[in-house]
Amino acid sequence: MFGSIGLPELIVIFIIALLVFGPKKLPEVGKSVGRAIREFKKASDELRSKVEEEINATEIKTEIKSVQDDLNEFKGDLNQFQDSIKKELKTDETEEGQKVP
């Protein structure tokens, strides 16, 4: 539960806390420590979720940039293809114009 802290260590910590705070204050201290731990966990969970959201947003932005680059490349290829078709049509029109007379 507490990592490398075992039962004997917990007993020693409890005895020290009992001596320092006394039996009357010990429940109040326990509640305060519990609240502090709860708030710390809540804050760390919020931070973790915000970091994960930022990571996901960054990944999405990267993917969008990649798709835009692919679309731009495709657009360039399409323009080149369109230009080559126009050239072929012009060539065919001039050849037909020369054969007609």
Helices and strands as residue ranges (DSSP letters): H 7-99
